[in-house]
């Protein structure tokens, strides 16, 4: 079992902004919900483990959903303001990927329409609406709305 998968089973993730795959690869992300994100190249997670071996954070699942052969999870982390979305393949129980973002805020809703995850994260006065393609999570989009 991969390191990322093993930590997922313990409900932990790396604390850096990124998409972590069950294959022990990751894509580093830079940005904010208000400005959008830029995805870096896919790299082995061992690079993070070498530079910051203790950079793990606990996950707190607040919502989940099933969509076809996928189980979707979302919530917050032990770091204030951080949120996550994760996708498991139901037939195998394996983690496909986990998206961790330090400035996303807690995810409060998750669903899927076709092959796209729809998720909401919010902390007054902001609400962010996320669209994440299941098979290319690095292509996600986010729209941030300021509530009155």
Helices and strands as residue ranges (DSSP letters): H 3-9, E 12-14, E 18-21, E 25-32, E 36-44, H 46-51, E 56-67, E 70-77, E 83-89, E 95-101, E 107-113, E 116-123, E 126-133, G 137-139, E 141-146
